[in-house]
Amino acid sequence: MTFLALLASSTLFGGMVLYSFGFAPLVFKNLAADEAGRMLRRAFPWYYLFVLASSAVGAAAMATFDRASCVMMIFIAGIAVYARQRLMPNINMARDQQVSGHIDAANRFARLHGVSVLLNFAQLIGAAWVLYRFS
């Protein structure tokens, strides 16, 4: 189980780093802003499923030998569920309203997007902490 726990947590960390610092910036660099936004809107649900699955497998594998890491992975999974099911739809709605010309929507979009970035960063720090515990 230790190998599965290490594999799940390293896959989680590496996937999050690649998506956050590789894929998303590459999309915005190479596509027009509206195209990039549409592409990322379609990609984010899959990203959160990846984070949820990786952290859930890691939590299950760690449950018998590392409670602290198991709890952290459950926390990461919980954030992924919240971000995918609640935060992301609100971000998309605010962005659609912003594009439609609603005055307050830009501030709401910026605030919600900032929350998503902070939560993603917290998840990334949590995954790094779990990996540190394996070292």
C-alpha positions as CSV (number, residue, x, y, z in Angstrom):
1,M,0.0,0.0,0.0
2,T,2.9,2.3,0.6
3,F,3.8,2.2,-3.1
4,L,0.2,3.0,-4.2
5,A,0.1,5.9,-1.7
6,L,3.3,7.3,-3.1
7,L,2.2,6.8,-6.6
8,A,-1.1,8.5,-6.1
9,S,0.3,11.4,-4.2
10,S,3.2,12.0,-6.7
11,T,0.7,11.7,-9.6
12,L,-1.6,14.2,-7.9
13,F,1.3,16.7,-7.3
14,G,2.8,16.3,-10.8
15,G,-0.6,16.6,-12.5
16,M,-1.5,19.7,-10.6
17,V,1.8,21.3,-11.3
18,L,1.6,20.4,-15.0
19,Y,-2.0,21.7,-15.4
20,S,-1.5,24.9,-13.3
21,F,1.9,26.0,-14.6
22,G,2.1,24.2,-18.0
23,F,-1.2,23.5,-19.7
24,A,-3.3,26.5,-18.6
25,P,-0.6,29.1,-19.4
26,L,0.1,27.4,-22.7
27,V,-3.6,27.6,-23.7
28,F,-3.8,31.3,-22.9
29,K,-0.5,31.9,-24.7
30,N,-1.5,30.2,-27.9
31,L,-5.2,30.7,-28.3
32,A,-7.3,33.9,-28.4
33,A,-8.7,34.8,-25.0
34,D,-12.3,33.7,-25.8
35,E,-11.1,30.4,-27.3
36,A,-8.8,29.8,-24.3
37,G,-11.6,30.5,-21.9
38,R,-13.9,28.0,-23.6
39,M,-11.2,25.4,-23.7
40,L,-10.3,25.7,-20.1
41,R,-14.0,25.7,-19.1
42,R,-14.3,22.3,-20.8
43,A,-11.0,21.1,-19.2
44,F,-11.5,22.1,-15.6
45,P,-14.2,19.5,-14.8
46,W,-11.7,16.8,-15.9
47,Y,-8.9,18.4,-13.9
48,Y,-11.0,18.3,-10.8
49,L,-12.0,14.7,-11.4
50,F,-8.3,13.9,-11.7
51,V,-7.5,15.7,-8.4
52,L,-10.5,13.9,-6.8
53,A,-9.5,10.5,-8.0
54,S,-5.8,10.8,-7.3
55,S,-6.4,12.1,-3.8
56,A,-9.1,9.6,-3.0
57,V,-6.9,6.7,-4.1
58,G,-4.0,8.2,-2.1
59,A,-6.2,8.6,1.0
60,A,-7.4,5.0,0.8
61,A,-3.9,3.7,0.4
62,M,-2.6,5.8,3.4
63,A,-5.5,5.0,5.7
64,T,-3.7,2.1,7.4
65,F,-0.3,3.6,8.0
66,D,-0.3,7.4,7.8
67,R,-3.4,9.1,9.3
68,A,-2.2,12.6,8.9
69,S,-1.5,12.2,5.2
70,C,-4.8,10.4,4.7
71,V,-6.6,13.3,6.3
72,M,-4.7,15.8,4.0
73,M,-5.7,13.8,0.9
74,I,-9.3,13.7,2.1
75,F,-9.1,17.5,2.5
76,I,-7.7,17.8,-1.0
77,A,-10.5,15.6,-2.4
78,G,-13.1,17.7,-0.5
79,I,-11.8,20.9,-2.0
80,A,-11.9,19.3,-5.5
81,V,-15.6,18.4,-5.0
82,Y,-16.5,21.8,-3.8
83,A,-14.5,23.5,-6.6
84,R,-16.0,21.3,-9.3
85,Q,-19.6,21.3,-8.1
86,R,-20.1,24.7,-6.6
87,L,-17.3,27.1,-7.3
88,M,-16.7,26.4,-10.9
89,P,-20.4,26.8,-11.9
90,N,-20.5,30.2,-10.1
91,I,-17.3,31.3,-11.8
92,N,-18.7,30.3,-15.2
93,M,-22.0,32.2,-14.5
94,A,-20.1,35.3,-13.4
95,R,-18.0,35.2,-16.5
96,D,-21.0,34.8,-18.7
97,Q,-22.7,37.7,-17.0
98,Q,-19.5,39.8,-17.4
99,V,-19.4,39.0,-21.2
100,S,-23.1,40.0,-21.3
101,G,-22.3,43.4,-19.9
102,H,-23.4,43.1,-16.2
103,I,-21.5,45.7,-14.3
104,D,-20.9,43.8,-11.0
105,A,-20.1,40.5,-12.7
106,A,-16.4,41.4,-13.4
107,N,-15.8,41.9,-9.7
108,R,-17.6,38.8,-8.8
109,F,-15.7,36.8,-11.4
110,A,-12.4,38.2,-10.2
111,R,-13.2,37.3,-6.6
112,L,-14.4,33.8,-7.4
113,H,-11.4,33.1,-9.6
114,G,-9.1,34.3,-6.9
115,V,-10.8,31.9,-4.4
116,S,-10.2,29.1,-6.9
117,V,-6.6,30.0,-7.3
118,L,-6.1,30.1,-3.6
119,L,-7.8,26.7,-3.1
120,N,-5.8,25.1,-5.9
121,F,-2.6,26.5,-4.3
122,A,-3.7,25.1,-0.9
123,Q,-4.3,21.7,-2.5
124,L,-0.8,21.8,-4.2
125,I,0.8,22.7,-0.9
126,G,-1.1,19.8,0.8
127,A,0.1,17.3,-1.9
128,A,3.7,18.6,-1.5
129,W,3.4,18.1,2.3
130,V,2.2,14.5,1.8
131,L,5.2,13.9,-0.5
132,Y,7.5,15.5,2.0
133,R,6.3,13.0,4.6
134,F,7.4,10.2,2.3
135,S,11.0,11.5,2.1
